[in-house]
Amino acid sequence: MIHIELIPLEHPLPADVESFGGGDTLYSSLRWNRAFSGRDAASSVVVARDDRGAVRGTLLAHLMPEGSRNTVYDVGTLLGTAAHVAPRSAQLLLGARNGQWNGFRVAARAPSERAEVLNALVGGASSIADVPVGFLYGTRSDAAEVATAMGPDATLLLTEVNSTVQLGHGGFEAYTAGLPAKRRSDVRRDLEAAGGFPMSSDVGSDDPVVTAWAGLAAETQRRHGQPADAERLASYLRTCIDGAERAIGFWYGERSTPTAFALALVQDGVLWVRLVGLRYDEHGGTSGRYPGVLVFGPVRLAAAEGLVAVDLGAGLADFKGRRGARTEARWSAILSGDSAIDRDAVDARNAAEAARLRVDLVDSGSGSVRV
């Protein structure tokens, strides 16, 4: 028998819950979500215990009365015409609420036991409010499990592609040796154009350099047609730094006035590249600095420190794949509440996203991506 507890995330958690954790990724971790809690959501930890009181699973739940200001994490925006859920309306997000790689944690391997725990977790979370529910940007298998726990009215949406560089032994040389010859030439060309590898150092949330980096990030976002406010981005960068075990900056030029930078976060043996800022020339080029701060600098440092992977995040799968990243589709499980799902519209949307993202829907078990 599984028993459910709902604990506000801002409250002190029992030691066994704290050590069990919230999920298997940075973005579903307790620390990350605690750093972002209280801004526009009431966040809770759903805890599943067995009859002996042992923790069997945890799932974060975020009640957002006005939806999400981040459109990629807004259930109504993702559903589009597939259901009559208005953008920026009340919603409940399960697991991660930003970062586009979701997860949950269940201590059960037998399928029947795993399903029992997850059903209890999702059911406990859904009891928080009668609003649309979303588990966004999980692996195909995780999203399918959550959709099953949500019940027959849930649907699966293909929502992004994530890119990760897996690391073994041998440092940066082993990474480049694993690339095709043409790709190795591209790496040499990019590094020559950039003047070598970027500089790097640990960064704290009180480091004055964060303000300068936020300004460069704002310039980059505006160049791509996105609204950007440097002060808001500085606050966001500080929150990201506080939400991980360690933060590392990579940059070209002067540390306080870089021509390119990336902020990456260490969590559970993975380096997660979170934000990039760039200065472009009049032709829109970055002189090799973009792949330098996004991929080559982080890969070299992660390999040297014995980390197992560098997560490059969502988007630009072709660019990242040509530099050795493995790509994997991200899926979202959504329960639209009182609004019925138009299954034909879901199928059409998934097919269109598959074409855009170059995802092979036939191989739906692995969510493989053609690059």
Buried (B, 14 or more C-beta within 10 A) or exposed (E): EBEBBEBEBEEEBBEEBBEBBBBBBBBBBBBBBBBBBEEBBBBBBBBBBBEEEEBBBBBBBBBBEEBBEEEBBBBBBBBBEBBBBBBBBBBBBBBBBBBBBBBBBBBBEEEEBBBBBBBBBBBBBBEBBEBBBBBBBBBBEBBBBBBBBBEEEBBBBBBBBBBBBEBEEEBBEEBBEBBEEEBBEBBEEBBEBBEEBBBBEEBEBEBEBBBBBBBBBBBBBEEEEEEBEBEEBBBBBBBBBBBBEEBBBBBBBEBEEBBBBBBBBBBBEBBBBBBBBBBBEEEEEBBBBBBBBBBBBBBBBBBEEEBBBBBBBBBBBBBBBBBBBBBBBBBBBBBBBEBEBBEEBBEEBBEEBBEEBBBEBEEBEEBBBEB
